[in-house]
């Protein structure tokens, strides 16, 4: 069974916010709900980098662990969904999520913000009718054999979505084609300049690779 995942190639993201707009259009979310956003690090600096962020549908999702009503569940293909009829808007999931994925329609105290909303990987959610499903959770493109619209509309194909193994294979091929000698983290001039300024050791060393991968996330 395929395990569906997102991955953003930071070397390709141009901060156009096309993925954000596509998500909003596909799911017609309420005002104030932004399931996907683009985050820019080191804005205006030579090492500036942007990534598209949403629910990452974790293998061991912390939101599922802390929810007092057990409104979260995982599909067979690894997509983390939730039942809005069980959600009480307590906000525990927001505090637990490292990506800030849970969204709330109002800015009042927790418990008064309304039902939590988040990225569904365009897989809908529990409902009795298609109309109810769309109203609560947005589009169910997975059922139609399609990928999330955010990934399909990405102009540079920085945002990848699909089976985790296939996504990893695509990224691995890109890394090799970029001329990285080790097929991993070296060979990127921007990253090497940054490491030189920081006094880090040669990136060909295993310890340096592990450091760079952890620092870049």
C-alpha positions as a Markdown table, in Angstrom:
| # | Residue | x | y | z |
|---|---|---|---|---|
| 1 | Unk | 0.0 | 0.0 | 0.0 |
| 2 | Unk | 1.3 | 3.4 | -1.0 |
| 3 | Unk | 2.1 | 5.9 | 1.8 |
| 4 | Unk | 1.2 | 9.4 | 0.7 |
| 5 | Unk | 3.6 | 12.2 | 1.6 |
| 6 | Unk | 4.4 | 15.8 | 0.7 |
| 7 | Unk | 8.0 | 17.1 | 0.1 |
| 8 | Unk | 9.1 | 20.6 | -0.9 |
| 9 | Unk | 12.3 | 21.0 | -2.9 |
| 10 | Unk | 13.7 | 24.2 | -1.4 |
| 11 | Unk | 16.1 | 24.6 | -4.4 |
| 12 | Unk | 13.1 | 25.0 | -6.7 |
| 13 | Unk | 10.6 | 27.0 | -4.6 |
| 14 | Unk | 10.3 | 30.6 | -5.9 |
| 15 | Unk | 7.8 | 31.8 | -3.3 |
| 16 | Unk | 5.1 | 32.4 | -5.8 |
| 17 | Unk | 2.4 | 31.1 | -3.4 |
| 18 | Unk | 0.7 | 29.3 | -6.3 |
| 19 | Unk | 0.2 | 26.3 | -4.0 |
| 20 | Unk | -1.5 | 28.5 | -1.4 |
| 21 | Unk | -3.9 | 29.8 | -4.0 |
| 22 | Unk | -4.6 | 26.4 | -5.5 |
| 23 | Unk | -5.4 | 25.0 | -2.0 |
| 24 | Unk | -7.7 | 27.8 | -1.2 |
| 25 | Unk | -9.5 | 27.5 | -4.6 |
| 26 | Unk | -9.8 | 23.7 | -4.4 |
| 27 | Unk | -11.2 | 23.5 | -0.9 |
| 28 | Unk | -13.0 | 26.9 | -0.5 |
| 29 | Unk | -11.9 | 27.2 | 3.1 |
| 30 | Unk | -13.4 | 29.7 | 5.4 |
| 31 | Unk | -11.9 | 33.2 | 5.9 |
| 32 | Unk | -8.8 | 33.0 | 8.1 |
| 33 | Unk | -8.1 | 29.3 | 7.3 |
| 34 | Unk | -4.9 | 28.8 | 5.4 |
| 35 | Unk | -4.1 | 25.1 | 5.1 |
| 36 | Unk | -0.9 | 25.7 | 3.2 |
| 37 | Unk | 1.6 | 28.6 | 3.5 |
| 38 | Unk | 5.0 | 29.5 | 2.1 |
| 39 | Unk | 7.7 | 30.1 | 4.7 |
| 40 | Unk | 10.8 | 32.1 | 3.8 |
| 41 | Unk | 14.0 | 31.8 | 5.8 |
| 42 | Unk | 16.8 | 34.3 | 5.8 |
| 43 | Unk | 14.7 | 36.7 | 3.8 |
| 44 | Unk | 16.7 | 39.1 | 1.7 |
| 45 | Unk | 20.0 | 37.3 | 2.4 |
| 46 | Unk | 22.2 | 35.3 | -0.1 |
| 47 | Unk | 21.1 | 32.1 | 1.7 |
| 48 | Unk | 17.4 | 32.9 | 1.4 |
| 49 | Unk | 15.3 | 29.8 | 1.0 |
| 50 | Unk | 11.5 | 29.2 | 0.8 |
| 51 | Unk | 9.5 | 26.1 | 1.5 |
| 52 | Unk | 5.8 | 25.3 | 1.2 |
| 53 | Unk | 4.4 | 24.0 | 4.5 |
| 54 | Unk | 1.1 | 22.2 | 5.4 |
| 55 | Unk | 0.2 | 19.1 | 7.4 |
| 56 | Unk | 2.9 | 16.6 | 6.6 |
| 57 | Unk | 0.7 | 13.5 | 7.5 |
| 58 | Unk | 3.3 | 12.2 | 9.9 |
| 59 | Unk | 3.8 | 8.5 | 10.4 |
| 60 | Unk | 3.6 | 9.0 | 14.2 |
| 61 | Unk | 1.4 | 12.1 | 14.2 |
| 62 | Unk | 1.6 | 14.1 | 17.5 |
| 63 | Unk | -1.8 | 15.6 | 16.9 |
| 64 | Unk | -3.4 | 12.1 | 17.1 |
| 65 | Unk | -1.5 | 11.4 | 20.4 |
| 66 | Unk | -2.8 | 14.5 | 22.2 |
| 67 | Unk | -6.4 | 14.8 | 20.9 |
| 68 | Unk | -8.7 | 14.2 | 23.9 |
| 69 | Unk | -11.7 | 13.2 | 21.7 |
| 70 | Unk | -9.7 | 10.9 | 19.3 |
| 71 | Unk | -11.0 | 12.8 | 16.3 |
| 72 | Unk | -7.9 | 12.0 | 14.3 |
| 73 | Unk | -7.5 | 8.8 | 12.3 |
| 74 | Unk | -5.1 | 7.6 | 9.5 |
| 75 | Unk | -6.2 | 6.1 | 6.2 |
| 76 | Unk | -4.6 | 3.0 | 4.8 |
| 77 | Unk | -2.4 | 5.1 | 2.6 |
| 78 | Unk | -1.1 | 7.1 | 5.5 |
| 79 | Unk | -3.2 | 10.3 | 5.2 |
| 80 | Unk | -4.0 | 11.8 | 8.6 |
| 81 | Unk | -7.7 | 13.0 | 8.6 |
| 82 | Unk | -10.0 | 14.2 | 11.4 |
| 83 | Unk | -13.7 | 14.0 | 12.2 |
| 84 | Unk | -15.0 | 17.6 | 12.8 |
| 85 | Unk | -18.1 | 16.2 | 14.5 |
| 86 | Unk | -15.8 | 15.0 | 17.3 |
| 87 | Unk | -13.5 | 18.1 | 17.5 |
| 88 | Unk | -14.1 | 20.4 | 20.4 |
| 89 | Unk | -11.7 | 23.1 | 19.4 |
| 90 | Unk | -9.4 | 22.6 | 22.4 |
| 91 | Unk | -6.3 | 23.5 | 20.5 |
| 92 | Unk | -4.1 | 20.6 | 21.8 |
| 93 | Unk | -3.3 | 19.6 | 18.3 |
| 94 | Unk | -2.0 | 23.0 | 17.4 |
| 95 | Unk | 0.4 | 23.0 | 20.4 |
| 96 | Unk | 1.6 | 19.5 | 19.5 |
| 97 | Unk | 2.1 | 20.0 | 15.7 |
| 98 | Unk | 5.6 | 21.0 | 14.8 |
| 99 | Unk | 4.4 | 22.5 | 11.4 |
| 100 | Unk | 1.5 | 24.6 | 12.8 |
| 101 | Unk | -0.9 | 22.8 | 10.5 |
| 102 | Unk | -4.1 | 22.9 | 12.6 |
| 103 | Unk | -6.1 | 26.0 | 11.8 |
| 104 | Unk | -9.1 | 27.6 | 13.5 |
| 105 | Unk | -11.7 | 29.9 | 11.9 |
| 106 | Unk | -11.8 | 32.3 | 14.9 |
| 107 | Unk | -9.3 | 34.0 | 17.1 |
| 108 | Unk | -11.1 | 33.7 | 20.4 |
| 109 | Unk | -10.0 | 31.5 | 23.4 |
| 110 | Unk | -9.6 | 27.8 | 22.6 |
| 111 | Unk | -12.9 | 26.1 | 22.9 |
| 112 | Unk | -14.6 | 29.1 | 21.2 |
| 113 | Unk | -12.5 | 29.2 | 18.0 |
| 114 | Unk | -14.7 | 26.6 | 16.2 |
| 115 | Unk | -13.8 | 23.3 | 14.7 |
| 116 | Unk | -10.2 | 22.7 | 13.7 |
| 117 | Unk | -9.3 | 22.6 | 10.0 |
| 118 | Unk | -6.2 | 21.3 | 8.3 |
| 119 | Unk | -4.8 | 19.9 | 5.1 |
| 120 | Unk | -6.5 | 16.7 | 4.1 |
| 121 | Unk | -4.1 | 15.8 | 1.2 |
| 122 | Unk | -7.3 | 16.5 | -0.8 |
| 123 | Unk | -8.8 | 13.3 | 0.6 |
| 124 | Unk | -12.0 | 14.7 | 2.1 |
| 125 | Unk | -13.2 | 13.3 | 5.4 |
| 126 | Unk | -16.0 | 11.4 | 7.1 |
| 127 | Unk | -19.5 | 12.5 | 5.9 |
| 128 | Unk | -22.7 | 11.0 | 4.8 |
| 129 | Unk | -22.9 | 12.8 | 1.4 |
| 130 | Unk | -20.5 | 14.3 | -1.1 |
| 131 | Unk | -22.0 | 17.7 | -0.5 |
| 132 | Unk | -21.5 | 17.5 | 3.3 |
| 133 | Unk | -17.9 | 16.2 | 2.8 |
| 134 | Unk | -17.0 | 19.2 | 0.6 |
| 135 | Unk | -18.6 | 21.6 | 3.0 |
| 136 | Unk | -16.7 | 20.3 | 6.0 |
| 137 | Unk | -13.3 | 19.1 | 4.4 |
| 138 | Unk | -13.1 | 20.4 | 0.9 |
| 139 | Unk | -12.2 | 18.4 | -2.2 |
| 140 | Unk | -11.7 | 14.7 | -2.4 |
| 141 | Unk | -9.3 | 14.5 | -5.3 |
| 142 | Unk | -7.7 | 11.3 | -4.0 |
| 143 | Unk | -11.0 | 9.4 | -4.6 |
| 144 | Unk | -10.9 | 10.7 | -8.2 |
| 145 | Unk | -7.4 | 9.3 | -8.7 |
| 146 | Unk | -5.8 | 12.8 | -8.6 |
| 147 | Unk | -3.1 | 14.3 | -6.5 |
| 148 | Unk | -3.6 | 17.4 | -4.3 |
| 149 | Unk | -4.1 | 20.5 | -6.4 |
| 150 | Unk | -1.3 | 22.4 | -4.6 |
| 151 | Unk | 1.3 | 20.0 | -5.9 |
| 152 | Unk | -0.2 | 19.7 | -9.4 |
| 153 | Unk | -0.3 | 23.5 | -9.8 |
| 154 | Unk | 3.3 | 24.1 | -8.6 |
| 155 | Unk | 4.9 | 25.9 | -11.5 |
| 156 | Unk | 8.5 | 24.7 | -10.7 |
| 157 | Unk | 7.4 | 21.3 | -9.4 |
| 158 | Unk | 9.1 | 22.2 | -6.1 |
| 159 | Unk | 6.1 | 20.7 | -4.2 |
| 160 | Unk | 5.9 | 17.0 | -4.7 |
| 161 | Unk | 3.0 | 14.8 | -3.5 |
| 162 | Unk | 2.4 | 11.1 | -3.8 |
| 163 | Unk | 3.7 | 7.7 | -2.7 |
| 164 | Unk | 6.7 | 8.4 | -0.4 |
| 165 | Unk | 9.0 | 6.1 | -2.3 |
| 166 | Unk | 8.3 | 7.7 | -5.6 |
| 167 | Unk | 8.7 | 11.2 | -4.2 |
| 168 | Unk | 12.0 | 10.1 | -2.6 |
| 169 | Unk | 13.2 | 8.7 | -6.0 |
| 170 | Unk | 12.3 | 11.9 | -7.8 |
| 171 | Unk | 14.2 | 14.0 | -5.3 |
| 172 | Unk | 17.2 | 11.7 | -5.4 |
| 173 | Unk | 17.4 | 12.0 | -9.2 |
| 174 | Unk | 17.3 | 15.8 | -8.9 |
| 175 | Unk | 20.1 | 15.8 | -6.4 |
| 176 | Unk | 22.3 | 13.7 | -8.6 |
| 177 | Unk | 21.6 | 15.9 | -11.6 |
| 178 | Unk | 22.5 | 19.0 | -9.7 |
| 179 | Unk | 26.1 | 17.6 | -9.7 |
| 180 | Unk | 26.4 | 16.8 | -6.0 |
| 181 | Unk | 29.5 | 14.5 | -5.9 |
| 182 | Unk | 28.0 | 12.4 | -3.1 |
| 183 | Unk | 24.4 | 12.5 | -4.4 |
| 184 | Unk | 23.5 | 14.2 | -1.1 |
| 185 | Unk | 24.3 | 17.6 | 0.4 |
| 186 | Unk | 27.6 | 18.8 | -1.1 |
| 187 | Unk | 28.1 | 20.8 | -4.3 |
| 188 | Unk | 25.6 | 23.5 | -3.5 |
| 189 | Unk | 27.6 | 26.8 | -3.6 |
| 190 | Unk | 25.2 | 28.7 | -1.4 |
| 191 | Unk | 25.3 | 26.1 | 1.3 |
| 192 | Unk | 29.0 | 25.6 | 1.1 |
| 193 | Unk | 29.6 | 29.4 | 1.5 |
| 194 | Unk | 27.4 | 29.4 | 4.5 |
| 195 | Unk | 29.2 | 26.5 | 6.1 |
| 196 | Unk | 32.6 | 28.2 | 5.3 |
| 197 | Unk | 31.5 | 31.4 | 7.1 |
| 198 | Unk | 30.2 | 29.3 | 10.0 |
| 199 | Unk | 33.5 | 27.4 | 10.3 |
| 200 | Unk | 32.0 | 24.0 | 9.6 |
| 201 | Unk | 34.2 | 21.1 | 8.4 |
| 202 | Unk | 34.3 | 19.8 | 4.8 |
| 203 | Unk | 30.9 | 18.7 | 3.7 |
| 204 | Unk | 32.2 | 15.5 | 2.3 |
| 205 | Unk | 32.7 | 14.2 | 5.8 |
| 206 | Unk | 29.8 | 12.1 | 7.2 |
| 207 | Unk | 29.5 | 14.1 | 10.3 |
| 208 | Unk | 29.1 | 17.3 | 8.3 |
| 209 | Unk | 26.5 | 15.7 | 6.1 |
| 210 | Unk | 24.5 | 14.7 | 9.1 |
| 211 | Unk | 24.8 | 18.2 | 10.6 |
| 212 | Unk | 23.7 | 19.8 | 7.3 |
| 213 | Unk | 20.7 | 17.5 | 6.9 |
| 214 | Unk | 19.6 | 18.2 | 10.4 |
| 215 | Unk | 20.1 | 21.9 | 10.2 |
| 216 | Unk | 18.3 | 22.2 | 6.8 |
| 217 | Unk | 15.4 | 20.0 | 8.1 |
